[in-house]
Amino acid sequence: MDCIFCKIIKGEIPSAKVYENEHVYAFKDINPNAPVHVLIVPKTHIASVDEIDCSNVCTAAEVFKAIPHIAKICGLENGYRVITNVGEDGGQTVKHMHFHLLGGTKLAVKLN
């Protein structure tokens, strides 16, 4: 598999790790869109939220369980935004389900 996020999880590509447990890996985005911009990925390869099914829903749930812990680690006490992109029209550039955790400033309500 030639997935960049799988390679990051395996340590084949360096990253600025923020959080890790047996199910989830989180690291700083190399092109941040906010003062805090962390990518949160399941360690199991799931292409996108469209691929969530009975066989991997527990893995997806582990990502959501980790998000508040990661936000706390990042000092996001006044709130944050969690975004995922699905498919080409949705702006997904890496075909490994991932969530963007954004914060550290008051974020605009209107999305560009």
RARAMO-V512445 format. One record per residue. RES is the residue in one letter. PHI is phi in whole degrees, 0 to 359 (NA if undefined). Layout:
BEGIN
RES:PHI  RES:PHI
END
This chain:
BEGIN
M:NA  D:250  C:265  I:298  F:290  C:298  K:292  I:295  I:301  K:283  G:85  E:285  I:236  P:292  S:209  A:265  K:296  V:252  Y:201  E:205  N:222  E:290  H:248  V:228  Y:229  A:230  F:211  K:291  D:290  I:283  N:232  P:294  N:255  A:202  P:306  V:245  H:217  V:243  L:263  I:242  V:230  P:286  K:288  T:276  H:290  I:231  A:297  S:193  V:297  D:297  E:266  I:290  D:214  C:299  S:280  N:227  V:298  C:292  T:296  A:298  A:296  E:298  V:298  F:293  K:294  A:282  I:306  P:299  H:295  I:294  A:300  K:295  I:304  C:277  G:76  L:272  E:271  N:258  G:120  Y:196  R:237  V:239  I:229  T:228  N:250  V:231  G:75  E:300  D:293  G:275  G:90  Q:285  T:255  V:242  K:277  H:220  M:310  H:208  F:236  H:266  L:258  L:242  G:179  G:92  T:200  K:286  L:276  A:296  V:284  K:282  L:271  N:287
END
